[in-house]
Amino acid sequence: MVGMMKEVSSLFFQKIRCSVGFKPDYKDFAATLKSCAAVSDVKLGKALHSHAVKLGHYSCQFVSKALLNMYAKCKAFDDCQKLFYQINHCDVVMWNIVLSGFSGSRIHDTEVMRLFYAMHIGEDPKPNSISIAIILPVCARSGALSVGKSVHSYVIRSGLVSETLVGNALVSMYAKAACVCNDAYAVFRGMADKDVVTWNAMIAGFAENKLMDDAFNLFRLMLKGPIQPNYATIANILPVCAFLEENMAYHTGKEIHSYVLRQTDLIADLSVINALMSFYLKIGRVKEAEFLFRLMNVRDLVSWNSIIAGYASNGECLKALESFLKFLSMEMTGPDSVTLVSILPACASLYYLHVGKQIHGYIIQHPGQCDDTAVGNALISFYAKCSDIESAFRTFLLIYKKDLISWNAMLDAFAERQLEIRFVELLHCMFREGIRPDSVTMLIMIQFCATACKVNKVKEVHGLSIRSGLLHSDSEPTLGNAIIDAYAKGGNMEYASEIFESLSGKRNVVTCNSLISGYVSYGSHGDADMIFRRMSERDLTTWNLMVRVYAENDCPAQALSLFHELQKHGVKPDAMTIMSILPVCAQMASAHLLRQCHGYVVRACFKDIHLKGALLDVYSKCGTIECAYKLFHSTPHKDLIMFTAMVGGYAMHGMGEEALRIFFHMLELRIRPDHVIITAVLSACSHAGLVDEGLRIFYSIEEIYGIKPTMEQYACVVDLLSRGGQVRDAYSFVVGMPIEANANIWGTLLGACRTHHDVEMGCIVADHLFKVKSDDIGNYIVMSNLYASNSKWDGVLEIRKLMRMRDLKKPAGCSWIEVERRKNVFMAGDYSHPQRSIIYSILSLLDQQSKELYQF
C-alpha cells in the first residue's frame, strides 16, 4: 500500500514536469499531497508546494490544508508553522491540523499549549471538540492538570460538555492525572451519550490507578447495558482479571475467553489473542497460553514477546530461550527492547553466560538497541547474576543515558558480593553526578550495611532517608521495614523499636515480623510475644517466628497450641513451620507428633534436604532409630546434613559400628566432612568403646583434611579414653593440648575418675575444674560421690561445706515418656503420678532382679 502511494505521487509529479498541457486542479494537488503525508515524503511534498504556488493554487483552502497536513505528518514543524502564519484566514480545521501535528511529539508540548491558548483568546475560530480532544492528552502527559482544568471550564462554558468525544478526552486526562475516583468518574457519570470508548477510558483509568475492583465492577456494569465490549475493552480488562484471587482470576478469564470465541470480530483480532495469552501467563497458566500461541495463524512481535516473557516469569527459562531462538529464525523484524529485556533474565537464571554474550553482540551490532537504557540495565543485571562483575561494570560505563535504574543495578551487583570499596566509590560518584537516590537505592544501601554488620553506616543511611523525605513518603513502609531489620540484625533493638513506633500509621505485617525477628534473635522473647498479641493481621512468617520462640524457650505446650491455632486460621504450614515445631517433638519425646509432622511433609511434597535432616535427627532423639534409618535410606540424594544427622543418631544410641559405617560410606562418596560430623562420629566411638577407631579419626582431621580440631573434638577424645579406662592417658592428653582445656573437658575427666575410683587423679582434676568453673553444682556432687565411694568421708564433708559456702543447690531431676499419646512427667521426690504404686513396685522388682543377676 505504501509503495503504491509512493508510485502514484511520483507519477503525478512527473506528469506535471513533463506534460506541457497538463494543469492539475486543486483536488489533484490535495489528493497527491495526502499521499505524500501518508508515506512521509516531505521532499516530494515541497516540490508539489512549489508547483501549487506557480499554478495559482496557493490561496485555495483545500491545497493549504493538504500542505499543512503534509508538513505536520512529515514532522517538518518549522515549514508547517511558517505556512500556518502565512495563511490569512485559518479555519478551525487548519488550527486542528497544526495542533495535531505538534502534539505528536512530547518536545513540542509547550508549543501546542501556546497555540491552543492563541486560538482560545482569538476572535475566530474558537476551539471545537476536536481541538479539545487534541489538547487534553497533552495536558495529561505533561502533568499540566491546572491547564486541563481550565480547558474543562471552557468546555462547560462553550457547551461542548455534551460532546462524547470531549467527555472521553476529559475522563482519560483526569484518569492519567490520578484524579480517577472524583473528577474522572464525575465526568463519566455526567455523560449522557457514552460510547465504547467512554467505558474503555474509565475502565483503563481505574486499572492504571490500581483500583482493580472498581475497574472490574465497571466492566460488569457495562455488560448489562447496550454497549458491547470491543477489542480495547478486552485488552483493558484481562490484566485486571489477573489481579483477582487465583481461582476467581482463572474462571473470570475463561468466561471472557468464551465471550471472545462467540464474537467473530474479536476472535479475529490479534491484539485480543495477545491479551488473552498474556493474561494466562500472568496467572501461571502456561499450558493455556501455549495452546493459544500454537493456534495463532498470524503472530506479531507482541505475540512473541508475550510468550518469551511469560515463560521467563513462570520459571520456564529453557522454553523462553527456545522460543527466542525460534523467533530469530522467522523472517520477521528483529527483536526489540522488550524482547531483549525479557530474554536476558532467563539466560541469567540458566547461568548461560555465553548465550547472553551472543545477545550482547547482537545489541552492539544494532545501534538502536545499544542506545536503549532499559536494554543496558538488563545487561548489567544479567552479568551480575552470572557473577561477571567486570562485564557488568563495563556495560554500565558504556550506557550513554544512565537512569536511576542503571545506578541501582550496579550498586546492587557490588552489594551482593560485598565489594565494599567499589560500592562506596560508585555511590559517591552517583552523588557527584547529582543523581538523587530513590527508595530502591536506600534499600540497597541498608541491606549492604546490614549484611556487612555496619551499624554506624545504617544510622547514616537512616538519616539520609529522613532528610530526603523517602522514609515516610511511601504508602507501604518497605524502607522502614528494611531499617528495622538492619538495626535488629546489628543488635540495636532500641533504634529498631523507635522506627517501629514511628511507623504506627503505616505498619504492615512485614513491619511487625521484622521487629519480632529482631527480638527473637536478641533473646527478648517476651517483647516478641507482646508484638505478636497486638497484631491484627498475621502471615505465615509471623506464626513461624512465634512457634520458634516458644520452642526455643522450653514451652512445648504453648508452641504446639500455636501450631494448632495457625491451622485453625486456615494457614497452611510450610517447611519452616515444620522445622520450628520439630524441636517440640524432641522436647516432648513425642514419636506420635513427629510421625504426624513427617506425614504432612510427605503429603505437602516438601523437598528441603535440611528438613529431612531435622526429621531424621528428631526420630533419633525420640528413640526410633529404625525410622531414622528408613528415612535416611529412602532419600536418594544425600548431602552432608543427612549423613551428619544419621551418624549423630547412631552415636546417641551407642551404635558406634553403624555410625562408622555411615561415615566411611560418606567418605567413599567424596563428601568432605566438617567439624559437626567429625564430632558426631567421635562421640559414637566414645559411646561404643571404639578407642582405636576414634583416635585414628581424630588424628586424621588435621593430617588429611587440614582442619584444626575444635574444643568439642578434644572433649570427645578425653571421653573416648576415659570410657576406655585410660584415665591417666586422658589426663596426659588434656595437659598436652595446644589450647587451654575448658570446664567441659575437665568435667568429663572428673566423671571418669569417679567411674574408675581414681581419687588421687580426681583431686588433681577437681582443682583444675574449680578454677575454671566454680558454680556448677554437678561437679561438686561428682567429687563428693568419688570420695564417698572410697569411704573418704572427710573429703565428702569438705565438698559439702564448699557447696554451702557458695550457696549451690541441685535442681530436681526430671524425666518424661510418651505412652499411648500421653506425656508422663516424673520429678525427683514427686509422688503425684496416678499409677505411681504400680510403677514403683515394678521398679523395685527390676532392681531386685538386677542385683540377683549381679550376685550370680
Summary of the structure (lengths in Angstrom):
residues: 856
radius of gyration: 40.1
end to end distance: 114.0
largest distance: 144.1
contacts: 2643
relative contact order: 0.02
helix: 74%
strand: 1%
